[in-house]
Amino acid sequence: MICSAKGCREQATWGLLWNNPKLHTAERRKVWLGCDEHRVTLGDFLSMRGFLRDTVPVDEIPADAG
């Protein structure tokens, strides 16, 4: 799995679970993947919009997320 940051080709080590409450039901989780370098900046982007719900290691991403 590759990091979701634009132009990054590093291996993802984090799953950033998010949803847009205007578009998604409260229990739905979308996933962005982040490498160690981009985990914080991706999380900050989602947090500023009120979308970030959780950050977990990639091996702990729920099977129903996505």
N, C-alpha and C positions, 0 to 999 in steps of 0.2 A: 504494500500500500504506500502510496506517495503522498507527501504533504500537500495540503490544499492551497498553500500560499502561492500567489502568482509567481511563476517562473522557478519555483523551488522543485528540485528533483530528489530531495532527500527522503529517506525512509521515514514514514510516519510512526511516531511512538505514542501519540496521544489522540484521543477522540474527544472532540468538543461537541457536546450534545446541546442542541438548541431548538427553539421553535419561535415562530412569529405568531404571537397571540391573535393578530388580526387575520391570519390565514389558516392557522392550524389549531386543532383541538388541544386542550391543555395537556393531555397525556402523550401526544405525538412528539417524537424526537427526530430531528434531522441530525446529520453528522458531518462535521468538517474534520479532516485529519490534519494533525500538526506534527512537525518534527520538533526536536528539543529547542531549536533556535526560534521557531515561529509560534510556538504554543501560546506565549504571552500576548503577542501582537494580534493573533487571530481571536484570542479570548477577549482582549480589550475591545476590538471591533464589535464583537457580538454583545458584550456587556454594555457598551455605550448605547446600544439600541434596545436594551432590555431583553435580548433574545437568549443569552447564555443560561443554560440550566445546570450543566455539570461538565466536568473535565475528568476523563478516566483514561487509564492506559489502554492501548488499542486491543489488548487481549481481554478487556473487560467491557467492551462495547456491547450493549444488549443486542441480542439477535433480532429483535423487532425494530431497532432503530435504523433510520436510513431514509 
